Amino acid sequence: MTTAFDWESIQKTALLRDELPGELAPFALSSGEGLRHHLGDWHVTTMARHADTGGEFSLYRIALPGGSNSPFLSVPGHSFVHVVEGEVTVTFDGRSHRLIGGDSGSIPAGTRFSIAGGAAFNSLFLYSTEDWLHRLAGDAGEETGAHIFSRRPASSVSALLRSELVDGYGVTIHDGSDISSGASSSDGSSVGGTAATRPGNHLPDGEVPFVNAAGHGDRYETFEQMNTYPVRARNTGGRFFAMDTRGAKTPYIPLHFHQEHSENFLCLGGRVRLHANGEEVVLAPGDFLHAPAGTIHSFSLAANNTHMLGLLTPPVFEPFFEYMNDPTEEYVHVEGGEPHFPAAGFAKAQAELDLVVVGPPPES
Ligand SMILES: [Fe+2]
């Protein structure tokens, strides 16, 4: 898929901070910034909409209390979830999966699934190729200045989603009786079936729903850094892939841009230092930066044990991490040894992939 937007004009667009641009532009959000709504007992922070990404994706932080339990629903577009904290039970295909911090899930369009919160406090990031949750939260939810769910919500998300208010968003609510073994109770265990299980540890070949345990996925390592695909283009119908990066402090990579694909950075731990169209931004956990195609950028891992997640779409850049890294079955990077920049892999990426280098690594 090629996108029609003008990457040359994006290079002249200043980075916007702490607000959504409403048009395709590079922007950064501090943790908690974005559009905030109570949606039943969920707290939804919209961090990117189609209006901000040229229709490529939307991104949300969802916080939900223990006992929150959605009905079975199916939604438009491909969804990818990354659990940050607590215990989130995701049920599909008659099985309940207990997800904890670092676990993820890939949910193709039309999959019947439910989400339940099992700990006192649960939060996750949800990426979607569609805009349904932003539109639903804006119309059926209650705008709020708060950054956390209400102590005493007006309704549960289940009651709200089952109301006529949600008609017209492409969301279908299913009676749970047709998936009796998968219905989950408020404590996160399943009703009438086997207990919720921990996720598996390998990515399937096709576009099927799956969950992936923290640290698992297709793993590649380079000097003091582990790069893991928790979902790949083959799992998303060619819409996107995600990259989960953990590592020690690393210097900036060369300044570069992409002509076809957008890239973004969600800090999950440590600090990520970024350059975007000439401005420097340091991301702390929960902070986000979106770099649409054209944005001149570079990043570095600026703290020990830095952890970040990125969604790259369209997924033309997927081979980059294989060119720049070595496959591994390990879970953690190794610290120490001689610093090593994989110059051969970088040259191959420049020759073959959507990568235009415009300068040396920026001064930090
Ligand atoms: Fe890049």
Boltz pocket constraint, residues with backbone or C-beta under 6 A from the ligand:
constraints:
  - pocket:
      binder: B
      contacts: [[A, 256], [A, 257], [A, 258], [A, 263], [A, 297]]
      max_distance: 6.0
